[in-house]
Every structure is written in C-alpha cells, then in structure tokens.
C-alpha cells in the first residue's frame, strides 16, 4: 500500500509525524480525501473531524481551525488544536456546549463570535466521542 508523510503541527509543537495511507479532512469548501500522489493544494481547514487511515485502521480526531499543505508525498496540517477521542473529557465538552448555548441565548454583554466558536468546538468534540 502506498503511503505519504503526514505531519501535524500545533502551537504546542509536533503532534504527529508518520506515514499514512489516507486522511479525510474538511476545508471551508469541501471534504478532502487525501491519498498518495495527490495534486498540490493549500486550503483552510475548519473545526471538524479528521480521519487518519494508517495500516488499514481509522483513527478520528477533533481538530480546530488551521491550514493544510499537500504535496505529492507529504501533507502538513497546521492546526490550532487536535484531540483524539481518548483525550476528550465528554462531561467537560457537554458543559462547554451548555455554557455557550446559554451565553448565546441571552446575547447580553457577550462576545457572540467567541461564544459561537466555543459552541462549534464543543459540538465537534461531542460528535467525535459519540460517533461510535
């Protein structure tokens, strides 16, 4: 099976640096399935689920916004955050969702955009955790 190098970087350093068979990630415009020898591409990644296929196994992650750079045999993801299912505290994610929804329902003395982003991140974490 053909592979390519996937490198994932966050503000905290290198998170992932291994050869994989495929990734599936969402950009602002569409869902991308990246295989070896993909056409070169640079795109903005949105808060979503990232799937990494390695040795025939699929591993899912909740990711924050970022950028993807694809070359023939190398993909770099620059992400503001990434969490595996095992890293997610589901109770905390549900509390964050509830707080964000409460803030958005009052619309008094709040940063609406910040509350909307917090709600999106919480929903993303919850959906990853509950996908199984």
N, CA, C and O atoms as a printed pandas DataFrame, in Angstrom:
     atom_number atom_name residue_name chain_id  residue_number  x_coord  y_coord  z_coord
0              1         N          UNK        A               1    0.843   -1.182    0.000
1              2        CA          UNK        A               1    0.000    0.000    0.000
2              3         C          UNK        A               1    0.887    1.244    0.000
3              4         O          UNK        A               1    1.840    1.334    0.774
4              5         N          UNK        A               2    0.570    2.191   -0.864
5              6        CA          UNK        A               2    1.308    3.450   -0.929
6              7         C          UNK        A               2    0.986    4.310    0.284
7              8         O          UNK        A               2   -0.121    4.263    0.823
8              9         N          UNK        A               3    1.963    5.088    0.700
9             10        CA          UNK        A               3    1.784    5.972    1.849
10            11         C          UNK        A               3    2.384    7.339    1.550
11            12         O          UNK        A               3    3.090    7.520    0.558
12            13         N          UNK        A               4    2.094    8.288    2.416
13            14        CA          UNK        A               4    2.716    9.603    2.368
14            15         C          UNK        A               4    2.970   10.049    3.799
15            16         O          UNK        A               4    2.359    9.543    4.740
16            17         N          UNK        A               5    3.872   10.996    3.948
17            18        CA          UNK        A               5    4.206   11.504    5.273
18            19         C          UNK        A               5    3.173   12.540    5.692
19            20         O          UNK        A               5    2.923   13.509    4.975
20            21         N          UNK        A               6    2.577   12.326    6.857
21            22        CA          UNK        A               6    1.642   13.280    7.444
22            23         C          UNK        A               6    2.305   13.911    8.655
23            24         O          UNK        A               6    2.738   13.223    9.580
24            25         N          UNK        A               7    2.375   15.218    8.629
25            26        CA          UNK        A               7    2.957   15.969    9.736
26            27         C          UNK        A               7    1.883   16.917   10.262
27            28         O          UNK        A               7    1.325   17.712    9.506
28            29         N          UNK        A               8    1.597   16.830   11.558
29            30        CA          UNK        A               8    0.605   17.700   12.185
30            31         C          UNK        A               8    1.316   18.546   13.227
31            32         O          UNK        A               8    1.955   18.031   14.144
32            33         N          UNK        A               9    1.188   19.862   13.061
33            34        CA          UNK        A               9    1.817   20.815   13.963
34            35         C          UNK        A               9    0.754   21.665   14.638
35            36         O          UNK        A               9   -0.230   22.063   14.015
36            37         N          UNK        A              10    0.966   21.939   15.926
37            38        CA          UNK        A              10    0.079   22.811   16.694
38            39         C          UNK        A              10    0.947   23.889   17.343
39            40         O          UNK        A              10    2.172   23.824   17.251
40            41         N          UNK        A              11    0.338   24.871   17.992
41            42        CA          UNK        A              11    1.143   25.863   18.714
42            43         C          UNK        A              11    2.007   25.231   19.810
43            44         O          UNK        A              11    2.957   25.856   20.283
44            45         N          UNK        A              12    1.691   24.014   20.212
45            46        CA          UNK        A              12    2.429   23.336   21.278
46            47         C          UNK        A              12    3.522   22.412   20.749
47            48         O          UNK        A              12    4.231   21.777   21.529
48            49         N          UNK        A              13    3.659   22.337   19.434
49            50        CA          UNK        A              13    4.711   21.517   18.854
50            51         C          UNK        A              13    4.171   20.480   17.893
51            52         O          UNK        A              13    3.010   20.523   17.488
52            53         N          UNK        A              14    5.042   19.541   17.536
53            54        CA          UNK        A              14    4.689   18.486   16.587
54            55         C          UNK        A              14    3.818   17.453   17.291
55            56         O          UNK        A              14    4.207   16.903   18.321
56            57         N          UNK        A              15    2.639   17.193   16.731
57            58        CA          UNK        A              15    1.701   16.242   17.312
58            59         C          UNK        A              15    1.810   14.875   16.643
59            60         O          UNK        A              15    1.650   13.843   17.294
60            61         N          UNK        A              16    2.085   14.875   15.332
61            62        CA          UNK        A              16    2.055   13.634   14.552
62            63         C          UNK        A              16    3.084   13.759   13.445
63            64         O          UNK        A              16    3.219   14.820   12.836
64            65         N          UNK        A              17    3.811   12.682   13.181
65            66        CA          UNK        A              17    4.833   12.691   12.138
66            67         C          UNK        A              17    5.062   11.245   11.693
67            68         O          UNK        A              17    6.046   10.619   12.086
68            69         N          UNK        A              18    4.142   10.713   10.867
69            70        CA          UNK        A              18    4.220    9.313   10.447
70            71         C          UNK        A              18    3.690    9.154    9.026
71            72         O          UNK        A              18    3.041   10.040    8.470
72            73         N          UNK        A              19    3.991    8.007    8.474
73            74        CA          UNK        A              19    3.474    7.674    7.154
74            75         C          UNK        A              19    2.077    7.074    7.293
75            76         O          UNK        A              19    1.832    6.217    8.142
76            77         N          UNK        A              20    1.172    7.543    6.444
77            78        CA          UNK        A              20   -0.217    7.091    6.477
78            79         C          UNK        A              20   -0.681    6.766    5.064
79            80         O          UNK        A              20   -0.033    7.126    4.081
80            81         N          UNK        A              21   -1.811    6.082    4.983
81            82        CA          UNK        A              21   -2.364    5.708    3.679
82            83         C          UNK        A              21   -3.333    6.742    3.135
83            84         O          UNK        A              21   -3.422    6.943    1.923
84            85         N          UNK        A              22   -4.066    7.404    4.041
85            86        CA          UNK        A              22   -5.091    8.361    3.614
86            87         C          UNK        A              22   -5.488    9.226    4.802
87            88         O          UNK        A              22   -5.398    8.804    5.954
88            89         N          UNK        A              23   -5.933   10.453    4.497
89            90        CA          UNK        A              23   -6.594   11.273    5.514
90            91         C          UNK        A              23   -7.860   11.851    4.900
91            92         O          UNK        A              23   -7.960   12.025    3.686
92            93         N          UNK        A              24   -8.814   12.142    5.757
93            94        CA          UNK        A              24  -10.043   12.810    5.342
94            95         C          UNK        A              24  -10.207   14.009    6.269
95            96         O          UNK        A              24  -10.242   13.868    7.491
96            97         N          UNK        A              25  -10.306   15.185    5.668
97            98        CA          UNK        A              25  -10.369   16.429    6.425
98            99         C          UNK        A              25  -11.325   17.398    5.736
99           100         O          UNK        A              25  -11.508   17.336    4.520
100          101         N          UNK        A              26  -11.930   18.290    6.511
101          102        CA          UNK        A              26  -12.875   19.254    5.950
102          103         C          UNK        A              26  -12.245   20.626    5.821
103          104         O          UNK        A              26  -11.693   21.168    6.778
104          105         N          UNK        A              27  -12.336   21.179    4.616
105          106        CA          UNK        A              27  -11.915   22.556    4.390
106          107         C          UNK        A              27  -13.167   23.422    4.425
107          108         O          UNK        A              27  -14.273   22.924    4.636
108          109         N          UNK        A              28  -12.984   24.717    4.217
109          110        CA          UNK        A              28  -14.141   25.613    4.212
110          111         C          UNK        A              28  -15.113   25.285    3.083
111          112         O          UNK        A              28  -16.307   25.562    3.191
112          113         N          UNK        A              29  -14.602   24.695    1.999
113          114        CA          UNK        A              29  -15.441   24.475    0.826
114          115         C          UNK        A              29  -15.899   23.037    0.609
115          116         O          UNK        A              29  -16.942   22.811   -0.005
116          117         N          UNK        A              30  -15.137   22.058    1.103
117          118        CA          UNK        A              30  -15.477   20.671    0.813
118          119         C          UNK        A              30  -14.714   19.721    1.729
119          120         O          UNK        A              30  -13.823   20.127    2.476
120          121         N          UNK        A              31  -15.085   18.450    1.649
121          122        CA          UNK        A              31  -14.372   17.406    2.381
122          123         C          UNK        A              31  -13.320   16.828    1.444
123          124         O          UNK        A              31  -13.620   16.446    0.313
124          125         N          UNK        A              32  -12.084   16.770    1.929
125          126        CA          UNK        A              32  -10.977   16.262    1.128
126          127         C          UNK        A              32  -10.577   14.868    1.568
127          128         O          UNK        A              32  -10.422   14.609    2.761
128          129         N          UNK        A              33  -10.413   13.981    0.622
129          130        CA          UNK        A              33   -9.780   12.694    0.862
130          131         C          UNK        A              33   -8.415   12.744    0.220
131          132         O          UNK        A              33   -8.312   12.836   -1.003
132          133         N          UNK        A              34   -7.367   12.686    1.015
133          134        CA          UNK        A              34   -6.004   12.814    0.501
134          135         C          UNK        A              34   -5.354   11.440    0.465
135          136         O          UNK        A              34   -5.272   10.748    1.480
136          137         N          UNK        A              35   -4.897   11.058   -0.715
137          138        CA          UNK        A              35   -4.177    9.807   -0.942
138          139         C          UNK        A              35   -2.767   10.131   -1.416
139          140         O          UNK        A              35   -2.488   11.282   -1.752
140          141         N          UNK        A              36   -1.872    9.149   -1.454
141          142        CA          UNK        A              36   -0.537    9.408   -2.003
142          143         C          UNK        A              36   -0.633    9.961   -3.428
143          144         O          UNK        A              36   -1.545    9.614   -4.179
144          145         N          UNK        A              37    0.309   10.815   -3.784
145          146        CA          UNK        A              37    0.385   11.435   -5.111
146          147         C          UNK        A              37   -0.763   12.391   -5.397
147          148         O          UNK        A              37   -1.119   12.598   -6.557
148          149         N          UNK        A              38   -1.350   12.977   -4.352
149          150        CA          UNK        A              38   -2.417   13.959   -4.524
150          151         C          UNK        A              38   -1.853   15.216   -5.190
151          152         O          UNK        A              38   -0.677   15.539   -5.029
152          153         N          UNK        A              39   -2.688   15.905   -5.923
153          154        CA          UNK        A              39   -2.278   17.165   -6.539
154          155         C          UNK        A              39   -1.923   18.179   -5.450
155          156         O          UNK        A              39   -2.535   18.170   -4.382
156          157         N          UNK        A              40   -0.960   19.039   -5.700
157          158        CA          UNK        A              40   -0.597   20.063   -4.722
158          159         C          UNK        A              40   -1.803   20.934   -4.363
159          160         O          UNK        A              40   -2.655   21.226   -5.202
160          161         N          UNK        A              41   -1.848   21.336   -3.095
161          162        CA          UNK        A              41   -3.022   22.063   -2.606
162          163         C          UNK        A              41   -2.674   22.780   -1.316
163          164         O          UNK        A              41   -1.924   22.262   -0.489
164          165         N          UNK        A              42   -3.221   23.969   -1.150
165          166        CA          UNK        A              42   -3.191   24.679    0.126
166          167         C          UNK        A              42   -4.621   25.133    0.375
167          168         O          UNK        A              42   -5.253   25.716   -0.506
168          169         N          UNK        A              43   -5.139   24.864    1.588
169          170        CA          UNK        A              43   -6.515   25.238    1.898
170          171         C          UNK        A              43   -6.664   25.500    3.391
171          172         O          UNK        A              43   -5.850   25.057    4.202
172          173         N          UNK        A              44   -7.717   26.225    3.734
173          174        CA          UNK        A              44   -8.030   26.471    5.137
174          175         C          UNK        A              44   -8.894   25.324    5.650
175          176         O          UNK        A              44   -9.873   24.936    5.012
176          177         N          UNK        A              45   -8.521   24.790    6.805
177          178        CA          UNK        A              45   -9.247   23.687    7.434
178          179         C          UNK        A              45  -10.180   24.285    8.487
179          180         O          UNK        A              45   -9.819   25.232    9.186
180          181         N          UNK        A              46  -11.378   23.723    8.590
181          182        CA          UNK        A              46  -12.317   24.237    9.593
182          183         C          UNK        A              46  -12.419   23.279   10.784
183          184         O          UNK        A              46  -11.954   22.141   10.720
184          185         N          UNK        A              47  -13.023   23.749   11.850
185          186        CA          UNK        A              47  -13.267   22.905   13.023
186          187         C          UNK        A              47  -14.085   21.723   12.546
187          188         O          UNK        A              47  -15.181   21.888   12.012
188          189         N          UNK        A              48  -13.544   20.523   12.743
189          190        CA          UNK        A              48  -14.208   19.340   12.193
190          191         C          UNK        A              48  -13.528   18.078   12.704
191          192         O          UNK        A              48  -12.681   18.110   13.596
192          193         N          UNK        A              49  -13.931   16.972   12.104
193          194        CA          UNK        A              49  -13.317   15.684   12.400
194          195         C          UNK        A              49  -12.227   15.417   11.366
195          196         O          UNK        A              49  -12.412   15.681   10.178
196          197         N          UNK        A              50  -11.100   14.897   11.821
197          198        CA          UNK        A              50  -10.014   14.453   10.957
198          199         C          UNK        A              50   -9.934   12.940   11.079
199          200         O          UNK        A              50   -9.893   12.403   12.186
200          201         N          UNK        A              51   -9.912   12.251    9.939
201          202        CA          UNK        A              51   -9.736   10.801    9.950
202          203         C          UNK        A              51   -8.375   10.484    9.346
203          204         O          UNK        A              51   -8.022   10.978    8.275
204          205         N          UNK        A              52   -7.623    9.654   10.049
205          206        CA          UNK        A              52   -6.317    9.206    9.570
206          207         C          UNK        A              52   -6.379    7.698    9.396
207          208         O          UNK        A              52   -6.695    6.967   10.334
208          209         N          UNK        A              53   -6.073    7.234    8.180
209          210        CA          UNK        A              53   -6.042    5.794    7.907
210          211         C          UNK        A              53   -4.576    5.379    7.853
211          212         O          UNK        A              53   -3.807    5.844    7.011
212          213         N          UNK        A              54   -4.212    4.490    8.778
213          214        CA          UNK        A              54   -2.836    4.025    8.890
214          215         C          UNK        A              54   -2.870    2.523    9.157
215          216         O          UNK        A              54   -3.532    2.073   10.092
216          217         N          UNK        A              55   -2.170    1.759    8.353
217          218        CA          UNK        A              55   -2.155    0.293    8.465
218          219         C          UNK        A              55   -3.573   -0.286    8.444
219          220         O          UNK        A              55   -3.876   -1.242    9.157
220          221         N          UNK        A              56   -4.427    0.305    7.622
221          222        CA          UNK        A              56   -5.800   -0.175    7.476
222          223         C          UNK        A              56   -6.737    0.207    8.602
223          224         O          UNK        A              56   -7.916   -0.146    8.554
224          225         N          UNK        A              57   -6.261    0.912    9.609
225          226        CA          UNK        A              57   -7.094    1.319   10.744
226          227         C          UNK        A              57   -7.411    2.808   10.649
227          228         O          UNK        A              57   -6.573    3.614   10.246
228          229         N          UNK        A              58   -8.646    3.155   11.030
229          230        CA          UNK        A              58   -9.084    4.547   11.015
230          231         C          UNK        A              58   -9.042    5.091   12.438
231          232         O          UNK        A              58   -9.582    4.489   13.366
232          233         N          UNK        A              59   -8.397    6.233   12.589
233          234        CA          UNK        A              59   -8.340    6.918   13.882
234          235         C          UNK        A              59   -8.925    8.310   13.665
235          236         O          UNK        A              59   -8.563    9.000   12.712
236          237         N          UNK        A              60   -9.833    8.720   14.556
237          238        CA          UNK        A              60  -10.511   10.002   14.409
238          239         C          UNK        A              60  -10.058   11.001   15.463
239          240         O          UNK        A              60   -9.745   10.642   16.597
240          241         N          UNK        A              61  -10.034   12.269   15.053
241          242        CA          UNK        A              61   -9.597   13.361   15.911
242          243         C          UNK        A              61  -10.548   14.544   15.752
243          244         O          UNK        A              61  -11.103   14.761   14.675
244          245         N          UNK        A              62  -10.731   15.300   16.817
245          246        CA          UNK        A              62  -11.431   16.582   16.756
246          247         C          UNK        A              62  -10.351   17.636   16.549
247          248         O          UNK        A              62   -9.402   17.722   17.329
248          249         N          UNK        A              63  -10.496   18.440   15.491
249          250        CA          UNK        A              63   -9.463   19.432   15.198
250          251         C          UNK        A              63  -10.044   20.838   15.202
251          252         O          UNK        A              63  -11.230   21.049   14.948
252          253         N          UNK        A              64   -9.164   21.795   15.500
253          254        CA          UNK        A              64   -9.505   23.204   15.399
254          255         C          UNK        A              64   -9.150   23.719   14.016
255          256         O          UNK        A              64   -8.688   22.967   13.158
256          257         N          UNK        A              65   -9.368   25.001   13.813
257          258        CA          UNK        A              65   -9.057   25.601   12.523
258          259         C          UNK        A              65   -7.572   25.493   12.211
259          260         O          UNK        A              65   -6.741   25.294   13.098
260          261         N          UNK        A              66   -7.261   25.630   10.924
261          262        CA          UNK        A              66   -5.867   25.590   10.522
262          263         C          UNK        A              66   -5.699   25.627    9.019
263          264         O          UNK        A              66   -6.578   26.071    8.281
264          265         N          UNK        A              67   -4.551   25.150    8.590
265          266        CA          UNK        A              67   -4.216   25.100    7.168
266          267         C          UNK        A              67   -3.711   23.716    6.813
267          268         O          UNK        A              67   -3.123   23.021    7.642
268          269         N          UNK        A              68   -3.950   23.323    5.558
269          270        CA          UNK        A              68   -3.394   22.083    5.033
270          271         C          UNK        A              68   -2.554   22.428    3.816
271          272         O          UNK        A              68   -2.961   23.220    2.966
272          273         N          UNK        A              69   -1.381   21.824    3.745
273          274        CA          UNK        A              69   -0.485   21.965    2.590
274          275         C          UNK        A              69   -0.183   20.564    2.083
275          276         O          UNK        A              69    0.392   19.742    2.796
276          277         N          UNK        A              70   -0.580   20.301    0.840
277          278        CA          UNK        A              70   -0.422   18.973    0.248
278          279         C          UNK        A              70    0.583   19.050   -0.893
279          280         O          UNK        A              70    0.477   19.899   -1.778
280          281         N          UNK        A              71    1.561   18.148   -0.855
281          282        CA          UNK        A              71    2.457   17.944   -1.989
282          283         C          UNK        A              71    2.339   16.472   -2.384
283          284         O          UNK        A              71    1.557   15.728   -1.793
284          285         N          UNK        A              72    3.104   16.064   -3.366
285          286        CA          UNK        A              72    2.988   14.701   -3.896
286          287         C          UNK        A              72    3.108   13.620   -2.824
287          288         O          UNK        A              72    2.345   12.654   -2.832
288          289         N          UNK        A              73    4.055   13.775   -1.905
289          290        CA          UNK        A              73    4.296   12.711   -0.933
290          291         C          UNK        A              73    4.385   13.211    0.514
291          292         O          UNK        A              73    4.945   12.539    1.380
292          293         N          UNK        A              74    3.821   14.408    0.762
293          294        CA          UNK        A              74    3.911   14.989    2.099
294          295         C          UNK        A              74    2.696   15.895    2.340
295          296         O          UNK        A              74    2.339   16.707    1.487
296          297         N          UNK        A              75    2.076   15.747    3.497
297          298        CA          UNK        A              75    0.960   16.613    3.894
298          299         C          UNK        A              75    1.308   17.224    5.238
299          300         O          UNK        A              75    1.694   16.527    6.176
300          301         N          UNK        A              76    1.165   18.538    5.310
301          302        CA          UNK        A              76    1.361   19.235    6.569
302          303         C          UNK        A              76    0.045   19.865    6.983
303          304         O          UNK        A              76   -0.582   20.586    6.207
304          305         N          UNK        A              77   -0.368   19.589    8.208
305          306        CA          UNK        A              77   -1.535   20.236    8.800
306          307         C          UNK        A              77   -1.037   21.145    9.913
307          308         O          UNK        A              77   -0.376   20.685   10.844
308          309         N          UNK        A              78   -1.351   22.430    9.822
309          310        CA          UNK        A              78   -1.053   23.396   10.876
310          311         C          UNK        A              78   -2.381   23.677   11.572
311          312         O          UNK        A              78   -3.253   24.334   11.003
312          313         N          UNK        A              79   -2.537   23.191   12.781
313          314        CA          UNK        A              79   -3.822   23.248   13.473
314          315         C          UNK        A              79   -3.714   23.993   14.787
315          316         O          UNK        A              79   -2.697   23.912   15.478
316          317         N          UNK        A              80   -4.774   24.725   15.133
317          318        CA          UNK        A              80   -4.754   25.389   16.439
318          319         C          UNK        A              80   -4.972   24.391   17.571
319          320         O          UNK        A              80   -4.576   24.649   18.708
320          321         N          UNK        A              81   -5.609   23.236   17.267
321          322        CA          UNK        A              81   -5.785   22.195   18.288
322          323         C          UNK        A              81   -6.122   20.866   17.623
323          324         O          UNK        A              81   -6.620   20.817   16.498
324          325         N          UNK        A              82   -5.837   19.791   18.352
325          326        CA          UNK        A              82   -6.191   18.446   17.910
326          327         C          UNK        A              82   -6.337   17.579   19.151
327          328         O          UNK        A              82   -5.514   17.634   20.065
328          329         N          UNK        A              83   -7.407   16.770   19.169
329          330        CA          UNK        A              83   -7.665   15.872   20.296
330          331         C          UNK        A              83   -8.169   14.538   19.774
331          332         O          UNK        A              83   -9.053   14.487   18.918
332          333         N          UNK        A              84   -7.606   13.472   20.289
333          334        CA          UNK        A              84   -8.134   12.148   19.971
334          335         C          UNK        A              84   -9.337   11.892   20.872
335          336         O          UNK        A              84   -9.563   12.611   21.846
336          337         N          UNK        A              85  -10.098   10.869   20.536
337          338        CA          UNK        A              85  -11.264   10.524   21.353
338          339         C          UNK        A              85  -10.846   10.280   22.800
339          340         O          UNK        A              85  -11.551   10.666   23.732
340          341         N          UNK        A              86   -9.703    9.641   22.977
341          342        CA          UNK        A              86   -9.220    9.336   24.328
342          343         C          UNK        A              86   -8.864   10.602   25.119
343          344         O          UNK        A              86   -8.880   10.590   26.350
344          345         N          UNK        A              87   -8.547   11.681   24.418
345          346        CA          UNK        A              87   -8.181   12.942   25.078
346          347         C          UNK        A              87   -9.398   13.768   25.495
347          348         O          UNK        A              87   -9.284   14.685   26.309
348          349         N          UNK        A              88  -10.556   13.439   24.935
349          350        CA          UNK        A              88  -11.749   14.263   25.160
350          351         C          UNK        A              88  -12.426   13.883   26.472
351          352         O          UNK        A              88  -12.724   12.716   26.725
352          353         N          UNK        A              89  -12.659   14.894   27.292
353          354        CA          UNK        A              89  -13.436   14.745   28.517
354          355         C          UNK        A              89  -14.878   15.081   28.123
355          356         O          UNK        A              89  -15.241   16.253   28.022
356          357         N          UNK        A              90  -15.690   14.057   27.903
357          358        CA          UNK        A              90  -17.034   14.258   27.362
358          359         C          UNK        A              90  -17.909   15.102   28.291
359          360         O          UNK        A              90  -18.703   15.911   27.812
360          361         N          UNK        A              91  -17.781   14.932   29.587
361          362        CA          UNK        A              91  -18.568   15.737   30.528
362          363         C          UNK        A              91  -18.192   17.212   30.402
363          364         O          UNK        A              91  -19.057   18.087   30.408
364          365         N          UNK        A              92  -16.911   17.470   30.291
365          366        CA          UNK        A              92  -16.446   18.858   30.132
366          367         C          UNK        A              92  -16.945   19.446   28.815
367          368         O          UNK        A              92  -17.359   20.605   28.774
368          369         N          UNK        A              93  -16.910   18.660   27.738
369          370        CA          UNK        A              93  -17.388   19.123   26.436
370          371         C          UNK        A              93  -18.882   19.450   26.488
371          372         O          UNK        A              93  -19.317   20.452   25.920
372          373         N          UNK        A              94  -19.663   18.614   27.161
373          374        CA          UNK        A              94  -21.103   18.876   27.282
374          375         C          UNK        A              94  -21.364   20.125   28.128
375          376         O          UNK        A              94  -22.280   20.893   27.834
376          377         N          UNK        A              95  -20.566   20.328   29.172
377          378        CA          UNK        A              95  -20.696   21.549   29.983
378          379         C          UNK        A              95  -20.351   22.784   29.151
379          380         O          UNK        A              95  -21.031   23.806   29.248
380          381         N          UNK        A              96  -19.307   22.696   28.341
381          382        CA          UNK        A              96  -18.914   23.816   27.486
382          383         C          UNK        A              96  -20.012   24.131   26.476
383          384         O          UNK        A              96  -20.289   25.298   26.201
384          385         N          UNK        A              97  -20.631   23.106   25.929
385          386        CA          UNK        A              97  -21.735   23.300   24.980
386          387         C          UNK        A              97  -22.894   24.008   25.667
387          388         O          UNK        A              97  -23.465   24.953   25.122
388          389         N          UNK        A              98  -23.232   23.557   26.842
389          390        CA          UNK        A              98  -24.342   24.155   27.597
390          391         C          UNK        A              98  -24.053   25.630   27.916
391          392         O          UNK        A              98  -24.926   26.483   27.752
392          393         N          UNK        A              99  -22.829   25.926   28.372
393          394        CA          UNK        A              99  -22.458   27.318   28.689
394          395         C          UNK        A              99  -22.538   28.209   27.456
395          396         O          UNK        A              99  -23.051   29.326   27.522
396          397         N          UNK        A             100  -22.030   27.714   26.334
397          398        CA          UNK        A             100  -22.054   28.505   25.100
398          399         C          UNK        A             100  -23.486   28.749   24.644
399          400         O          UNK        A             100  -23.821   29.854   24.217
400          401         N          UNK        A             101  -24.326   27.735   24.731
401          402        CA          UNK        A             101  -25.733   27.909   24.341
402          403         C          UNK        A             101  -26.428   28.913   25.250
403          404         O          UNK        A             101  -27.228   29.724   24.783
404          405         N          UNK        A             102  -26.127   28.865   26.555
405          406        CA          UNK        A             102  -26.721   29.822   27.494
406          407         C          UNK        A             102  -26.273   31.247   27.177
407          408         O          UNK        A             102  -27.077   32.178   27.197
408          409         N          UNK        A             103  -24.979   31.408   26.886
409          410        CA          UNK        A             103  -24.477   32.740   26.529
410          411         C          UNK        A             103  -25.172   33.270   25.280
411          412         O          UNK        A             103  -25.578   34.431   25.218
412          413         N          UNK        A             104  -25.298   32.397   24.292
413          414        CA          UNK        A             104  -25.911   32.832   23.028
414          415         C          UNK        A             104  -27.405   33.111   23.177
415          416         O          UNK        A             104  -27.967   33.889   22.407
416          417         N          UNK        A             105  -28.044   32.491   24.147
417          418        CA          UNK        A             105  -29.479   32.730   24.328
418          419         C          UNK        A             105  -29.755   34.082   24.996
419          420         O          UNK        A             105  -30.833   34.649   24.819
420          421         N          UNK        A             106  -28.790   34.600   25.761
421          422        CA          UNK        A             106  -29.003   35.877   26.445
422          423         C          UNK        A             106  -28.588   37.062   25.584
423          424         O          UNK        A             106  -29.256   38.096   25.585
424          425         N          UNK        A             107  -27.493   36.917   24.851
425          426        CA          UNK        A             107  -26.952   37.973   23.983
426          427         C          UNK        A             107  -26.732   39.292   24.715
427          428         O          UNK        A             107  -26.814   40.359   24.108
428          429         N          UNK        A             108  -26.453   39.225   26.016
429          430        CA          UNK        A             108  -26.184   40.427   26.799
430          431         C          UNK        A             108  -24.739   40.385   27.285
431          432         O          UNK        A             108  -24.319   39.430   27.938
432          433         N          UNK        A             109  -23.993   41.423   26.960
433          434        CA          UNK        A             109  -22.600   41.550   27.396
434          435         C          UNK        A             109  -21.753   40.319   27.072
435          436         O          UNK        A             109  -20.983   39.853   27.912
436          437         N          UNK        A             110  -21.895   39.794   25.855
437          438        CA          UNK        A             110  -21.075   38.648   25.468
438          439         C          UNK        A             110  -20.409   38.917   24.126
439          440         O          UNK        A             110  -20.867   39.747   23.341
440          441         N          UNK        A             111  -19.355   38.220   23.887
441          442        CA          UNK        A             111  -18.687   38.231   22.586
442          443         C          UNK        A             111  -19.357   37.108   21.782
443          444         O          UNK        A             111  -19.042   35.933   21.969
444          445         N          UNK        A             112  -20.267   37.471   20.904
445          446        CA          UNK        A             112  -21.079   36.480   20.173
446          447         C          UNK        A             112  -20.205   35.549   19.345
447          448         O          UNK        A             112  -20.409   34.335   19.348
448          449         N          UNK        A             113  -19.239   36.111   18.642
449          450        CA          UNK        A             113  -18.379   35.271   17.799
450          451         C          UNK        A             113  -17.606   34.255   18.645
451          452         O          UNK        A             113  -17.473   33.095   18.257
452          453         N          UNK        A             114  -17.106   34.689   19.784
453          454        CA          UNK        A             114  -16.370   33.777   20.670
454          455         C          UNK        A             114  -17.280   32.664   21.187
455          456         O          UNK        A             114  -16.877   31.501   21.237
456          457         N          UNK        A             115  -18.498   33.018   21.567
457          458        CA          UNK        A             115  -19.453   32.009   22.058
458          459         C          UNK        A             115  -19.819   31.029   20.949
459          460         O          UNK        A             115  -19.957   29.832   21.203
460          461         N          UNK        A             116  -19.976   31.521   19.727
461          462        CA          UNK        A             116  -20.300   30.637   18.603
462          463         C          UNK        A             116  -19.154   29.669   18.322
463          464         O          UNK        A             116  -19.390   28.493   18.045
464          465         N          UNK        A             117  -17.909   30.158   18.392
465          466        CA          UNK        A             117  -16.748   29.279   18.183
466          467         C          UNK        A             117  -16.654   28.230   19.289
467          468         O          UNK        A             117  -16.345   27.067   19.025
468          469         N          UNK        A             118  -16.922   28.646   20.534
469          470        CA          UNK        A             118  -16.892   27.699   21.658
470          471         C          UNK        A             118  -17.960   26.623   21.472
471          472         O          UNK        A             118  -17.713   25.449   21.746
472          473         N          UNK        A             119  -19.133   27.015   21.014
473          474        CA          UNK        A             119  -20.214   26.051   20.771
474          475         C          UNK        A             119  -19.817   25.077   19.663
475          476         O          UNK        A             119  -20.047   23.874   19.783
476          477         N          UNK        A             120  -19.227   25.586   18.598
477          478        CA          UNK        A             120  -18.798   24.734   17.485
478          479         C          UNK        A             120  -17.751   23.713   17.939
479          480         O          UNK        A             120  -17.833   22.536   17.589
480          481         N          UNK        A             121  -16.766   24.173   18.722
481          482        CA          UNK        A             121  -15.734   23.254   19.212
482          483         C          UNK        A             121  -16.332   22.180   20.126
483          484         O          UNK        A             121  -15.973   21.007   20.028
484          485         N          UNK        A             122  -17.240   22.584   21.008
485          486        CA          UNK        A             122  -17.860   21.619   21.924
486          487         C          UNK        A             122  -18.675   20.590   21.150
487          488         O          UNK        A             122  -18.598   19.395   21.437
488          489         N          UNK        A             123  -19.447   21.040   20.182
489          490        CA          UNK        A             123  -20.247   20.106   19.370
490          491         C          UNK        A             123  -19.341   19.146   18.597
491          492         O          UNK        A             123  -19.662   17.965   18.459
492          493         N          UNK        A             124  -18.219   19.645   18.096
493          494        CA          UNK        A             124  -17.275   18.803   17.364
494          495         C          UNK        A             124  -16.716   17.710   18.273
495          496         O          UNK        A             124  -16.648   16.546   17.877
496          497         N          UNK        A             125  -16.322   18.079   19.477
497          498        CA          UNK        A             125  -15.801   17.083   20.430
498          499         C          UNK        A             125  -16.864   16.034   20.759
499          500         O          UNK        A             125  -16.584   14.836   20.772
500          501         N          UNK        A             126  -18.070   16.493   21.020
501          502        CA          UNK        A             126  -19.152   15.583   21.391
502          503         C          UNK        A             126  -19.456   14.637   20.236
503          504         O          UNK        A             126  -19.634   13.438   20.450
504          505         N          UNK        A             127  -19.517   15.162   19.012
505          506        CA          UNK        A             127  -19.841   14.297   17.864
506          507         C          UNK        A             127  -18.776   13.248   17.641
507          508         O          UNK        A             127  -19.099   12.119   17.270
508          509         N          UNK        A             128  -17.512   13.586   17.855
509          510        CA          UNK        A             128  -16.440   12.609   17.697
510          511         C          UNK        A             128  -16.583   11.506   18.738
511          512         O          UNK        A             128  -16.445   10.322   18.431
512          513         N          UNK        A             129  -16.858   11.906   19.952
513          514        CA          UNK        A             129  -16.979   10.964   21.051
514          515         C          UNK        A             129  -18.179   10.034   20.862
515          516         O          UNK        A             129  -18.122    8.852   21.200
516          517         N          UNK        A             130  -19.259   10.584   20.320
517          518        CA          UNK        A             130  -20.496    9.818   20.198
518          519         C          UNK        A             130  -20.666    9.145   18.852
519          520         O          UNK        A             130  -21.695    8.511   18.619
520          521         N          UNK        A             131  -19.692    9.260   17.950
521          522        CA          UNK        A             131  -19.787    8.642   16.617
522          523         C          UNK        A             131  -19.848    7.124   16.660
523          524         O          UNK        A             131  -20.426    6.499   15.770
524          525         N          UNK        A             132  -19.263    6.534   17.677
525          526        CA          UNK        A             132  -19.236    5.076   17.763
526          527         C          UNK        A             132  -20.568    4.592   18.192
527          528         O          UNK        A             132  -20.771    3.386   18.331
